[in-house]
Amino acid sequence: MNLKRFFTLEASRKRAIYLLKFESILILGIVIYLLVAPLISTVSEVDALSAEIVFGLLGSVGLWASAIGFEKQRSFGRAPAVLANLIALGVSYYMISGSFLLVGIPLMLLSIITILSSALGYKE
């Protein structure tokens, strides 16, 4: 594989669009699970669950908006995409240090690839 072609502006921009939309759909799936979970089991902290649902919805919408920014070749999508994935990188560190490798390592790889794609996918 030609690394120079892999890191070109257009390839990075397209990859960022796909990865950001994937992350947005993934978070939306988690929100749907959080909405269904109280129907299956008991919830001890309703306030915390409500806050997680709202935060997840905002994150999902924000990542989707970032992907749209990359599609329209605007600059407003890059910073939120990089920031959200830097947060995900920190979360993956704590997952890996807590021996939750099954989720921590894929999250780390996804966030690193998305950070690189987002950072390289926009030209001023």
VENBEL-V774400 format. One record per residue. N is the residue number from 1. RES is the residue in three letters. PHI is phi in whole degrees, 0 to 359 (NA if undefined). Layout:
N/RES/PHI + N/RES/PHI
This chain:
1/MET/NA + 2/ASN/276 + 3/LEU/294 + 4/LYS/296 + 5/ARG/289 + 6/PHE/294 + 7/PHE/259 + 8/THR/293 + 9/LEU/301 + 10/GLU/292 + 11/ALA/295 + 12/SER/293 + 13/ARG/295 + 14/LYS/295 + 15/ARG/295 + 16/ALA/297 + 17/ILE/300 + 18/TYR/297 + 19/LEU/292 + 20/LEU/293 + 21/LYS/293 + 22/PHE/298 + 23/GLU/297 + 24/SER/297 + 25/ILE/293 + 26/LEU/297 + 27/ILE/293 + 28/LEU/297 + 29/GLY/297 + 30/ILE/294 + 31/VAL/297 + 32/ILE/298 + 33/TYR/300 + 34/LEU/294 + 35/LEU/287 + 36/VAL/275 + 37/ALA/306 + 38/PRO/296 + 39/LEU/286 + 40/ILE/265 + 41/SER/228 + 42/THR/271 + 43/VAL/250 + 44/SER/272 + 45/GLU/238 + 46/VAL/293 + 47/ASP/297 + 48/ALA/295 + 49/LEU/297 + 50/SER/298 + 51/ALA/295 + 52/GLU/295 + 53/ILE/295 + 54/VAL/296 + 55/PHE/298 + 56/GLY/295 + 57/LEU/297 + 58/LEU/297 + 59/GLY/295 + 60/SER/296 + 61/VAL/296 + 62/GLY/295 + 63/LEU/292 + 64/TRP/295 + 65/ALA/296 + 66/SER/296 + 67/ALA/297 + 68/ILE/295 + 69/GLY/300 + 70/PHE/292 + 71/GLU/297 + 72/LYS/274 + 73/GLN/57 + 74/ARG/255 + 75/SER/275 + 76/PHE/288 + 77/GLY/268 + 78/ARG/288 + 79/ALA/297 + 80/PRO/296 + 81/ALA/294 + 82/VAL/293 + 83/LEU/297 + 84/ALA/299 + 85/ASN/280 + 86/LEU/293 + 87/ILE/296 + 88/ALA/297 + 89/LEU/295 + 90/GLY/295 + 91/VAL/297 + 92/SER/295 + 93/TYR/299 + 94/TYR/292 + 95/MET/293 + 96/ILE/293 + 97/SER/292 + 98/GLY/268 + 99/SER/63 + 100/PHE/258 + 101/LEU/291 + 102/LEU/299 + 103/VAL/256 + 104/GLY/295 + 105/ILE/291 + 106/PRO/299 + 107/LEU/295 + 108/MET/297 + 109/LEU/296 + 110/LEU/298 + 111/SER/290 + 112/ILE/295 + 113/ILE/295 + 114/THR/290 + 115/ILE/299 + 116/LEU/297 + 117/SER/295 + 118/SER/291 + 119/ALA/291 + 120/LEU/266 + 121/GLY/268 + 122/TYR/221 + 123/LYS/236 + 124/GLU/284
